[in-house]
Amino acid sequence: MLDLLTKMNEAKAYIESKIDFKPEIGLVLGSGLGVMAEQIEAPIKIKYSEIPHFPVSTVEGHEGQFVIGKLQGKNVIAMQGRFHYYEGYTLQEITFPVRVLKAIGVEHLILTNAAGGTNEAFTGGTLMLITDQINIMGISPLIGKNEAELGPRFPDASHIYSPEFNEKILQEADKMNIDLKQGVYFYFTGPAYETPAEVKLAKMLGGDAVGMSTAPEALVATHMGMKVTGISCITNMAAGIQKTALNHKEVVEVANRVQSTFIKLVNRIVEIA
């Protein structure tokens, strides 16, 4: 069985064979948010299925490809679709692309997701800047052998999402008249939407939004010394708060509705990164 470093290097070599520049900013685009990749100039597209050792995205609304090019004058690589624990992959597998992004030169990772709101000051369509995260699932992508070349055995998770850069984002959002909220992202594995009791627990513990992605990727990026920014699109209020049934169609529809504001915000984040 090939080790992690060997797999990383083979995936890295394949991606680098398709491009002649080094991406500096990585974007992970969540459900209904993949349209951001259409902003990238002179795009080079690489299907995940072509890359050695990559999983394949199986979720509706996820294109399953890298889009690489220029955005706001920066060299960027966007993941148009991501992987989830509920798809049957291990946490090491779903975070493998983050490790490859670091290997090809990405220093700043911008993670986006569609999430359910537990903070009742939010509504469907709210954009939330992630300030911290909670994972009480008893699972971590860092479990197992630690490769010292990638990061320390016991990484500091005090500031996964850069407080200094978050402050800059808030200032820029205010200038653009974007009502950007702040909050803590609470990770559940899915694929079932959370029960009202689970949402109540998340709220009691300080979660402002609940979702099924992002937290493992953010932790692995931190392990490798990357700067991390997180944006949640609150596509619905979580179970027990929202009275209607939850469904993925609604998630995608609301993300589509706010995509112009989302694109405007992410473009500015990339510009000031």
C-alpha positions in Angstrom: 0.0 0.0 0.0 1.4 3.4 -1.0 2.0 5.9 1.9 0.5 9.3 2.0 3.5 11.2 0.9 3.9 9.0 -2.2 0.2 9.5 -3.1 0.5 13.2 -2.6 3.6 13.5 -4.8 1.9 11.5 -7.6 -1.2 13.6 -7.5 0.9 16.7 -7.4 3.0 15.7 -10.3 -0.1 15.1 -12.4 -1.6 18.5 -11.7 1.7 20.3 -12.2 2.0 18.6 -15.6 -1.2 20.5 -16.7 -0.2 24.0 -15.5 2.9 26.3 -15.9 2.4 28.4 -12.7 2.0 27.9 -9.0 -1.4 28.5 -7.4 -1.2 30.6 -4.3 -4.8 30.6 -3.2 -7.1 27.5 -3.0 -10.9 27.6 -2.9 -13.2 24.8 -1.9 -16.7 25.5 -3.3 -19.6 23.9 -1.5 -23.1 22.9 -2.5 -24.6 25.4 -4.9 -21.5 27.6 -4.7 -19.5 26.1 -7.6 -20.5 29.0 -9.8 -17.7 31.0 -8.3 -15.3 28.9 -10.5 -16.8 30.6 -13.5 -15.1 33.8 -12.4 -11.7 32.3 -13.0 -9.9 33.7 -16.1 -8.3 31.4 -18.7 -9.4 28.3 -16.7 -7.7 25.0 -16.9 -10.0 22.2 -15.8 -8.9 18.9 -14.4 -11.5 16.2 -13.5 -10.8 14.6 -10.1 -11.3 11.2 -11.8 -8.1 11.9 -13.8 -5.9 12.5 -10.8 -4.0 9.7 -9.2 -5.5 8.6 -5.8 -8.3 11.2 -5.8 -11.8 10.3 -4.6 -14.8 11.1 -6.9 -17.5 13.5 -5.8 -20.9 11.9 -5.7 -23.1 14.8 -4.4 -25.6 16.7 -6.6 -24.4 20.2 -7.2 -20.7 19.2 -7.1 -19.0 19.3 -10.5 -16.0 17.2 -9.4 -13.1 19.1 -10.9 -10.3 21.6 -10.3 -10.6 24.9 -12.1 -7.2 26.7 -12.2 -6.3 30.2 -13.4 -6.4 33.9 -12.5 -8.9 35.5 -10.1 -8.4 39.2 -9.1 -4.9 39.0 -10.4 -4.0 36.0 -8.2 -3.1 32.5 -9.2 -5.9 30.3 -7.8 -7.1 26.7 -7.9 -10.7 26.0 -7.1 -12.3 22.7 -6.1 -15.6 22.7 -7.8 -17.1 20.1 -5.5 -15.6 18.4 -2.4 -15.8 15.0 -0.6 -17.7 14.1 2.5 -17.4 11.5 5.2 -21.0 10.4 4.5 -20.0 9.3 1.0 -18.1 6.5 2.5 -14.6 7.9 2.4 -12.3 8.1 5.4 -11.5 11.5 6.8 -8.0 11.0 5.5 -9.4 10.5 2.0 -11.7 13.5 2.0 -8.9 15.8 3.2 -6.3 14.4 0.7 -7.0 17.2 -1.8 -6.1 19.8 0.8 -2.7 18.1 1.3 -2.2 18.1 -2.5 -3.1 21.8 -2.7 -0.4 22.6 -0.1 2.1 20.4 -2.0 1.5 22.4 -5.2 2.1 25.7 -3.4 -1.2 26.9 -2.0 -0.7 28.9 1.2 -4.2 30.3 1.8 -7.3 28.1 1.7 -10.7 29.6 1.4 -13.4 27.1 2.4 -17.1 27.6 1.6 -20.1 25.6 2.4 -23.9 25.5 2.6 -25.0 25.2 6.2 -28.1 25.2 8.4 -28.5 28.1 10.8 -28.9 27.5 14.6 -28.4 31.2 15.4 -31.9 32.6 15.2 -30.6 36.0 14.2 -29.8 34.4 10.8 -32.2 33.7 7.9 -31.9 31.7 4.8 -29.4 33.4 2.6 -27.3 34.8 5.4 -23.5 34.7 4.8 -21.5 33.8 7.9 -17.7 34.2 8.4 -16.5 31.2 10.4 -14.6 32.2 13.5 -14.1 28.7 15.0 -15.4 25.2 14.7 -16.7 22.3 16.9 -16.3 18.6 16.2 -17.5 16.3 18.8 -18.0 13.3 16.5 -15.0 11.5 17.9 -13.3 11.4 14.6 -10.3 13.4 13.2 -8.4 13.4 9.9 -5.2 13.5 12.0 -5.7 10.1 13.6 -3.1 7.6 12.6 0.6 7.9 11.6 1.8 11.5 11.5 4.1 12.5 8.7 6.5 15.0 10.2 7.1 16.6 6.8 3.5 17.6 6.7 3.0 19.0 10.2 3.4 18.3 13.9 1.9 15.4 15.8 0.0 17.8 18.1 -0.9 20.9 16.1 -2.3 24.0 17.8 -5.9 24.5 16.9 -6.4 27.8 18.8 -6.8 29.9 15.7 -7.8 27.6 12.8 -9.5 30.6 11.1 -7.1 33.6 11.1 -8.6 36.3 13.5 -6.5 39.0 11.9 -7.6 38.2 8.3 -11.2 37.7 9.5 -11.1 41.3 10.8 -10.0 42.6 7.4 -12.8 40.6 5.7 -15.4 42.2 8.0 -14.1 45.7 7.3 -14.3 45.0 3.5 -17.8 43.5 3.8 -18.9 46.6 5.6 -17.5 48.8 2.8 -19.4 46.8 0.3 -22.7 46.9 2.3 -22.7 43.1 2.7 -24.3 42.0 5.9 -21.7 39.4 6.8 -22.4 37.6 10.1 -19.8 35.8 12.3 -20.2 32.5 14.0 -19.0 29.0 15.0 -19.4 26.1 12.6 -20.6 22.8 14.2 -19.6 19.7 12.3 -21.9 16.7 12.0 -21.1 13.8 9.7 -24.5 13.5 7.9 -25.9 12.4 5.5 -29.2 12.8 7.5 -30.0 16.4 8.5 -29.6 16.9 12.2 -32.5 16.1 14.5 -34.1 19.0 16.5 -32.4 17.6 19.6 -29.0 17.6 17.9 -29.5 21.2 16.7 -30.5 22.1 20.3 -27.2 20.6 21.5 -25.2 22.4 18.9 -26.8 25.7 19.9 -26.2 25.1 23.6 -22.5 24.4 22.9 -22.1 27.6 21.0 -22.7 26.5 17.4 -24.2 29.2 15.1 -24.4 26.9 12.0 -24.4 23.2 11.4 -23.0 21.3 8.4 -21.4 18.2 7.0 -18.0 19.4 5.7 -15.3 22.0 6.1 -14.1 21.2 9.7 -11.9 18.2 8.7 -10.4 20.2 5.8 -9.8 23.3 7.9 -8.0 21.1 10.5 -5.7 19.5 8.0 -4.9 22.9 6.4 -3.9 24.1 9.8 -1.8 21.0 10.4 0.1 21.9 7.3 0.6 25.6 8.2 -1.9 27.1 5.8 -4.0 30.2 6.4 -7.7 29.3 6.5 -10.8 31.4 5.8 -14.3 29.9 6.0 -17.6 31.2 4.7 -20.9 29.5 5.3 -24.0 30.3 3.2 -26.9 29.7 5.6 -29.3 28.1 3.2 -32.0 27.2 5.7 -32.6 27.3 9.4 -31.8 24.0 11.1 -34.3 21.3 12.3 -36.6 22.4 15.1 -36.1 26.1 14.1 -37.3 25.8 10.5 -40.8 24.3 10.5 -40.8 22.9 7.0 -39.0 19.7 6.0 -35.3 20.0 5.1 -34.1 19.0 1.7 -31.0 19.3 -0.6 -33.0 21.0 -3.3 -33.7 24.0 -1.0 -30.0 24.1 -0.1 -29.0 24.5 -3.8 -31.8 27.0 -4.6 -31.0 29.4 -1.7 -27.3 29.2 -2.5 -28.1 30.1 -6.1 -30.2 33.0 -4.9 -27.4 34.7 -3.0 -24.6 33.7 -5.5 -24.1 37.3 -6.7 -23.3 38.5 -3.1 -21.3 35.5 -2.5 -19.2 36.0 -5.6 -18.7 39.7 -4.8 -17.5 38.8 -1.3 -15.1 36.0 -2.3 -13.6 38.1 -5.1 -12.8 40.7 -2.6 -11.3 38.1 -0.1 -9.1 36.8 -2.9 -8.0 40.4 -3.8 -6.9 41.2 -0.3 -5.4 37.8 0.6 
